[in-house]
Amino acid sequence: MNKILRVIDVNVNRCAEGLRVLEDYARFIKESPKTSSDIHLASQREKFSTKAVIKNDIEIVSEIREMRHYIRKICLDSRVIYRDSISDIGLEISASNNLDDKNNLKQLITANTCRVSESLRVIEEYLKCLNLNLLSKSVEKKRFEFYEIEKQLLQEFIVSGLYAVTSHGSGEMILKQVKMLIRNNVRWIQYRDKKRTGAELEKIACEIMKEIKGTNSKLIINDYPYLARKIKAHGVHVGQGDMSIKKIRDICPNMLIGISTHNETQLKTAVGDQPDYIAVGPMYETFSKENVEYCEGPPYAKFAREATTLPLVVIGGIKDFNINELIEIGIDAFAMITAVQEEKMVRKLQKIIGGN
């Protein structure tokens, strides 16, 4: 019994500590709507999406805090008596390796969500050995509640669903499109501009970021990591021959990084570089880009899905009438340029993607 209580004590501490890390992230770092009107507007946008509701940060902080207090209070005061942190070999093992090193927020959140869920499972199982089955069931319920919290926290870092790429046009036209995309709860918006450079490019990017701030949408900047860092965007996307993933990670350590690939060789290299997502394409004939590099299309997307668990974004000629072929492959996100210019089509695509 003494050893079992020690196991429970260790995991209660581990669980509560992991929850505290996540609570402080949700409280101080994770973006949230600034005002009650912003929160109301965000909830209105959900009407256009069949996906699960994305909770605001006040809800997430409250849920994590409640769980942290629960786990501290419910699990046997007597366990503390059997604590032996001085002779715990875990300290020596941890000090002798770099397995727990973290370089960015994504790794921090992932490590601590794993720490919490694993600890809850250990507590749940060892309580059974003490014939505390009702308490074990209570912890099991908390474990399943935490899986939803984990999903909410990691949505910040996983590209999925409709991924809208801005169209060419005046700054006013681009901002009008961005507002429409935000209104329809498009989570991922890439600002791609091959015509502008310098101050003009930065001005539009800043305006887009102002529109996105405080909403559920995230801004990815195409090609320009220094600009992304300057305006505090959520991510950077690059193509073949651009700056390396490693160098971008140094410039933008807490941003999502995506890279375009067109064939199996490029995909294998990209997987080794560990971006946050990989774009594959073009899937079909497209007129949105000049000098398009050849790609096998859906067969290549299928190869990519079998080759990696990293989020995959398909792009190139994707429409409402051919998207199901790609959904069936198991693709995570669908990048479109032409198809996301009209609000009616955006709503239709959201329903197609969200319903699968």
C-alpha positions in Angstrom: 0.0 0.0 0.0 2.8 2.4 0.9 4.3 2.1 -2.6 0.9 2.5 -4.3 0.3 5.7 -2.4 3.7 6.9 -3.4 2.8 6.3 -7.1 -0.4 8.2 -6.6 1.4 11.1 -4.9 3.9 11.4 -7.7 1.2 11.5 -10.3 -1.0 13.9 -8.5 1.9 16.3 -8.3 2.8 15.7 -11.9 -0.8 16.2 -13.1 -1.3 19.4 -11.1 2.0 20.9 -12.2 1.2 20.2 -15.9 -2.3 21.7 -15.4 -0.7 24.8 -13.9 1.6 25.2 -16.9 -1.4 24.9 -19.3 -3.5 27.3 -17.1 -0.9 30.0 -17.2 -0.5 29.6 -21.0 -4.3 29.9 -21.5 -4.4 32.9 -19.1 -1.4 34.9 -20.2 -0.3 33.8 -23.7 -3.2 32.3 -25.7 -5.0 35.0 -27.6 -8.6 35.8 -26.6 -11.4 38.2 -27.7 -10.9 41.5 -25.9 -14.5 42.5 -25.2 -17.8 40.9 -24.6 -19.0 42.1 -28.1 -16.0 40.3 -29.7 -17.0 37.1 -27.8 -20.6 37.5 -29.0 -19.4 38.0 -32.6 -17.2 34.9 -32.4 -20.2 32.9 -31.2 -22.3 34.2 -34.1 -19.6 33.0 -36.6 -20.0 29.5 -35.3 -23.4 29.4 -37.0 -21.6 29.1 -40.3 -19.6 26.1 -39.3 -20.5 22.5 -38.4 -17.3 22.0 -36.5 -17.1 21.9 -32.7 -17.3 25.3 -30.9 -14.0 26.8 -30.1 -14.1 27.9 -26.5 -12.9 31.3 -25.4 -10.0 31.5 -23.0 -12.0 32.4 -19.9 -13.8 29.1 -20.2 -10.6 27.1 -20.8 -8.8 28.8 -17.9 -11.8 28.1 -15.6 -11.9 24.4 -16.6 -8.2 23.8 -16.1 -8.2 25.6 -12.7 -11.2 23.6 -11.6 -9.5 20.3 -12.6 -6.3 21.3 -10.9 -8.1 22.0 -7.6 -10.1 18.8 -8.0 -7.0 16.6 -8.4 -5.2 18.2 -5.5 -8.2 17.8 -3.1 -9.6 14.5 -4.0 -6.6 12.2 -3.9 -5.9 11.0 -0.4 -4.1 13.3 2.1 -2.2 10.3 3.4 -0.3 9.9 0.2 2.0 12.8 1.2 3.4 10.7 4.1 4.9 8.3 1.6 6.6 10.9 -0.5 10.3 10.4 -1.0 11.6 13.0 -3.5 15.1 12.9 -2.1 15.8 9.3 -3.3 13.7 9.4 -6.4 15.7 8.0 -9.3 13.5 10.0 -11.7 15.5 13.1 -10.9 18.8 11.5 -12.0 17.3 10.0 -15.1 15.8 13.3 -16.1 19.0 15.2 -15.5 21.0 12.8 -17.7 19.1 13.2 -21.0 17.5 15.9 -23.2 14.2 14.1 -24.0 12.2 16.9 -22.3 13.8 19.8 -24.1 11.4 22.3 -25.7 12.1 25.0 -28.3 8.6 26.6 -28.7 5.2 26.9 -27.3 3.8 24.0 -29.4 6.2 21.6 -27.8 5.5 23.1 -24.4 1.8 22.6 -24.7 2.1 19.1 -26.2 4.4 17.9 -23.5 2.2 19.2 -20.7 -1.1 17.8 -22.2 0.6 14.4 -22.4 1.9 14.8 -18.8 -1.6 15.5 -17.5 -3.5 12.8 -19.4 -0.9 10.1 -18.6 -0.9 11.1 -14.9 -4.7 10.9 -14.7 -4.6 7.4 -16.2 -2.0 6.3 -13.7 -4.0 7.7 -10.7 -7.2 6.1 -12.1 -5.6 2.6 -12.4 -3.7 2.6 -9.0 -6.8 3.7 -7.1 -8.4 0.5 -8.2 -5.6 -1.4 -6.4 -6.8 0.3 -3.2 -10.4 -0.7 -3.9 -11.4 3.0 -4.4 -13.4 2.2 -7.5 -15.8 5.1 -7.2 -12.9 7.5 -6.9 -11.2 5.8 -9.8 -14.3 6.4 -11.9 -14.4 10.0 -11.0 -10.8 10.4 -12.1 -11.6 8.6 -15.3 -14.4 11.1 -16.0 -11.9 13.9 -15.5 -9.5 12.3 -17.9 -12.1 12.3 -20.7 -13.0 15.9 -19.8 -9.3 16.8 -20.2 -9.1 15.3 -23.7 -11.5 18.1 -24.8 -9.4 20.7 -23.1 -6.3 19.3 -24.8 -8.1 19.6 -28.2 -9.0 23.2 -27.5 -5.4 24.1 -26.6 -3.8 22.3 -29.5 -6.2 23.8 -32.1 -3.9 26.8 -32.0 -1.1 24.7 -33.5 -2.8 22.2 -35.9 -3.8 23.4 -39.4 -7.1 21.8 -40.4 -10.3 22.6 -42.3 -10.6 25.4 -44.8 -7.4 27.3 -45.5 -8.1 30.5 -47.5 -5.4 32.2 -49.5 -6.0 35.8 -50.4 -6.7 36.8 -53.9 -4.8 39.5 -56.0 -6.3 42.9 -56.0 -6.2 46.3 -54.3 -5.6 46.5 -50.6 -9.3 47.4 -50.1 -10.4 44.3 -52.0 -8.0 42.1 -50.0 -9.3 43.4 -46.6 -12.9 43.0 -47.8 -12.2 39.4 -48.5 -10.4 38.9 -45.2 -13.4 40.4 -43.3 -15.7 38.0 -45.2 -13.6 35.0 -44.3 -13.4 36.0 -40.6 -17.2 36.5 -40.6 -17.6 32.9 -41.8 -15.2 31.5 -39.2 -12.4 30.5 -41.6 -9.7 29.6 -39.2 -6.7 29.8 -41.4 -6.0 32.7 -43.7 -2.8 33.1 -45.7 -1.8 36.5 -47.0 0.0 35.7 -50.3 1.1 38.7 -52.4 3.4 38.2 -55.4 3.0 41.8 -56.7 3.8 44.0 -53.7 7.0 44.4 -51.7 8.3 46.5 -48.9 6.2 49.2 -47.1 3.1 48.5 -49.3 3.2 44.8 -48.5 3.7 45.5 -44.8 0.9 48.0 -44.6 -1.7 45.5 -46.0 -0.3 42.7 -43.7 -0.7 45.0 -40.7 -4.3 45.8 -41.7 -5.1 42.1 -42.1 -3.6 41.4 -38.7 -5.7 44.1 -37.1 -8.9 42.5 -38.5 -7.8 39.0 -37.3 -6.7 39.9 -33.8 -9.3 38.9 -31.2 -11.1 36.4 -33.6 -10.8 32.7 -34.1 -8.9 33.2 -37.4 -5.2 32.9 -37.7 -2.9 34.7 -40.2 -0.2 32.9 -42.1 2.3 35.1 -44.1 3.6 33.7 -47.4 7.3 34.0 -48.1 8.3 36.7 -45.5 9.3 35.4 -42.1 10.7 38.7 -40.9 7.5 40.4 -41.8 5.5 37.7 -40.0 7.6 38.3 -36.9 7.3 42.0 -37.1 3.5 42.0 -37.2 3.1 39.1 -34.8 1.4 36.8 -37.3 0.6 33.2 -36.4 2.7 31.5 -39.0 4.8 31.5 -42.1 4.6 29.6 -45.4 7.5 29.0 -47.8 8.1 27.2 -51.0 10.9 25.1 -52.4 14.1 27.1 -52.6 13.1 29.6 -50.0 14.6 30.0 -46.5 15.1 26.7 -44.6 12.7 25.5 -41.9 15.5 25.6 -39.4 16.4 29.2 -40.1 12.7 30.3 -40.0 12.3 28.5 -36.7 15.2 30.6 -35.3 13.5 33.8 -36.6 10.0 32.8 -35.6 10.3 30.3 -32.8 6.6 30.3 -31.7 5.0 30.5 -35.1 3.6 27.7 -37.3 5.7 27.0 -40.3 4.4 25.4 -43.5 6.2 24.4 -46.7 5.0 23.6 -50.2 5.9 20.3 -51.9 5.2 18.8 -55.3 6.7 15.3 -55.3 7.8 12.4 -53.2 11.4 13.6 -52.9 10.4 17.0 -51.7 8.0 15.5 -49.2 10.6 13.2 -47.7 12.9 16.2 -47.2 10.2 18.3 -45.7 9.2 15.5 -43.2 12.8 15.4 -42.0 12.8 19.1 -41.5 9.7 18.9 -39.3 7.6 21.9 -40.3 4.2 22.3 -38.6 2.3 21.3 -41.8 3.1 20.4 -45.4 1.3 21.6 -48.4 1.0 19.2 -51.4 -0.1 20.2 -54.9 -1.3 21.3 -57.2 -4.0 18.7 -57.1 -5.8 19.8 -60.2 -5.3 22.3 -63.0 -5.0 25.8 -61.6 -4.6 29.3 -63.1 -3.9 31.1 -59.8 -0.1 30.7 -60.1 2.3 31.1 -63.0 4.9 28.4 -63.8 3.2 25.7 -61.8 5.5 22.8 -60.9 4.2 19.4 -62.0 2.5 17.3 -59.5 0.7 13.9 -59.8 -2.3 15.3 -57.9 -4.5 13.1 -55.7 -2.1 10.1 -56.1 0.7 12.3 -54.6 -1.7 13.4 -51.8 -2.4 9.7 -51.0 1.4 9.0 -50.9 1.9 12.0 -48.6 -0.9 10.8 -46.2 0.7 7.4 -46.0 4.2 8.9 -45.5 3.5 11.3 -42.6 1.3 12.1 -39.7 2.1 15.8 -40.0 -0.9 17.9 -41.0 -1.3 18.0 -44.8 -2.7 20.9 -46.8 -3.8 20.3 -50.4 -3.9 23.2 -52.9 -4.5 23.7 -56.6 -7.7 23.7 -58.5 -9.8 22.5 -55.5 -13.6 23.1 -55.8 -16.8 22.0 -54.2 -17.2 19.3 -56.8 -13.8 17.6 -56.4 -13.0 18.1 -52.7 -14.6 14.9 -51.5 -11.9 12.9 -53.3 -9.3 14.6 -51.1 -11.4 14.4 -47.9 -11.5 10.6 -48.4 -7.7 10.4 -48.6 -7.6 11.9 -45.1 -6.2 15.3 -45.8 -6.3 17.8 -42.9 -6.8 21.2 -44.7 -7.8 22.5 -48.0 -6.1 25.6 -49.4 -8.1 27.6 -52.0 -7.7 30.9 -53.8 -10.4 31.3 -56.5 -13.1 29.3 -54.6 -13.0 31.4 -51.5 -13.7 34.8 -53.1 -17.5 34.5 -52.8 -19.2 34.3 -49.4 -21.8 31.8 -50.6 -19.2 29.3 -51.8 -17.2 29.8 -48.5 -20.2 28.8 -46.5 -20.8 25.8 -48.8 -17.2 24.6 -48.4 -17.3 25.0 -44.7 -20.3 22.7 -44.5 -18.7 20.1 -46.8 -15.4 20.1 -44.9 -17.0 20.3 -41.5 -19.5 17.6 -42.2 -16.7 15.0 -43.0 
